[in-house]
Amino acid sequence: MVKILVSDKVSGADSVSQGKLICASLQSALANEDVVILSFKGVGSASSSFVSAALIDIIRSMKFEDFKRRVKIADASWQIIDVVKRRVDLEL
């Protein structure tokens, strides 16, 4: 298990480019680890475009059940959780 701290990788969670950096980090970690924790500690909010860029390609690359088992969202505000849920629901 490995933890990716969003605030260590990008200066915010506002843009597609920031989301793509997180996506690349997640993909690399998932290639080597069964479970990856994506921590939003210190991040107050995230845009829908950030969440889409960070997670949607990964969700599309595996079964959703596997995604839920392997990628854990941690230390997230209610706003981030809401954006993730809404964006993921659009994919299903």
C-alpha positions as CSV (number, residue, x, y, z in Angstrom):
1,M,0.0,0.0,0.0
2,V,1.3,3.5,-0.9
3,K,-0.1,6.9,-0.1
4,I,-0.1,9.8,-2.7
5,L,-0.4,13.2,-1.0
6,V,-2.1,15.5,-3.6
7,S,-0.5,18.6,-2.1
8,D,3.0,17.0,-2.5
9,K,2.4,16.6,-6.2
10,V,0.5,19.7,-7.3
11,S,-0.1,23.2,-5.9
12,G,-3.9,22.8,-6.1
13,A,-6.7,20.7,-7.4
14,D,-8.2,23.2,-9.9
15,S,-7.1,22.2,-13.4
16,V,-6.9,19.5,-15.9
17,S,-3.1,19.7,-16.0
18,Q,-2.9,19.2,-12.2
19,G,-5.3,16.3,-12.5
20,K,-3.2,14.7,-15.2
21,L,-0.2,14.8,-12.9
22,I,-2.1,13.0,-10.2
23,C,-3.4,10.5,-12.8
24,A,0.2,9.7,-13.8
25,S,1.2,9.2,-10.2
26,L,-1.8,7.0,-9.6
27,Q,-1.1,4.9,-12.7
28,S,2.5,4.4,-11.7
29,A,1.6,3.5,-8.1
30,L,-1.1,1.0,-9.3
31,A,1.4,-0.7,-11.5
32,N,3.4,-1.6,-8.4
33,E,0.9,-1.7,-5.6
34,D,-2.4,-3.4,-5.0
35,V,-3.9,-0.5,-3.0
36,V,-3.2,3.2,-3.4
37,I,-4.4,5.9,-0.9
38,L,-5.0,9.3,-2.5
39,S,-4.8,11.8,0.3
40,F,-6.3,15.3,0.0
41,K,-4.8,16.4,3.3
42,G,-4.3,20.2,3.1
43,V,-6.5,20.5,0.0
44,G,-9.7,22.4,0.6
45,S,-11.5,21.8,-2.6
46,A,-11.2,20.2,-6.0
47,S,-12.7,21.1,-9.4
48,S,-14.7,18.7,-11.5
49,S,-12.1,19.1,-14.3
50,F,-9.3,18.1,-11.8
51,V,-11.2,15.0,-10.6
52,S,-12.0,14.0,-14.2
53,A,-8.4,14.3,-15.3
54,A,-7.1,12.5,-12.2
55,L,-9.5,9.6,-12.0
56,I,-11.6,8.9,-15.1
57,D,-8.9,7.2,-17.3
58,I,-8.1,5.0,-14.4
59,I,-11.7,4.1,-13.8
60,R,-12.1,3.3,-17.5
61,S,-9.0,1.1,-17.4
62,M,-10.4,-1.4,-14.9
63,K,-13.6,-2.8,-13.5
64,F,-15.3,-0.3,-11.2
65,E,-15.2,-2.8,-8.3
66,D,-11.5,-3.1,-8.7
67,F,-11.1,0.7,-8.7
68,K,-13.1,0.9,-5.5
69,R,-10.9,-1.8,-3.9
70,R,-7.6,-0.4,-5.1
71,V,-8.0,3.4,-4.9
72,K,-8.9,4.9,-1.5
73,I,-9.7,8.5,-1.1
74,A,-8.6,9.9,2.2
75,D,-8.5,13.2,4.1
76,A,-11.0,14.7,1.8
77,S,-13.4,17.6,2.5
78,W,-17.1,17.1,2.0
79,Q,-16.8,19.2,-1.2
80,I,-14.1,16.9,-2.6
81,I,-16.1,13.8,-1.8
82,D,-19.2,15.3,-3.4
83,V,-17.3,16.2,-6.6
84,V,-15.7,12.7,-6.8
85,K,-19.1,11.0,-6.3
86,R,-20.8,13.2,-8.9
87,R,-18.1,12.7,-11.5
88,V,-17.8,9.0,-10.9
89,D,-21.6,8.6,-11.1
90,L,-21.5,10.2,-14.6
91,E,-19.1,7.4,-15.7
92,L,-21.3,4.5,-14.5
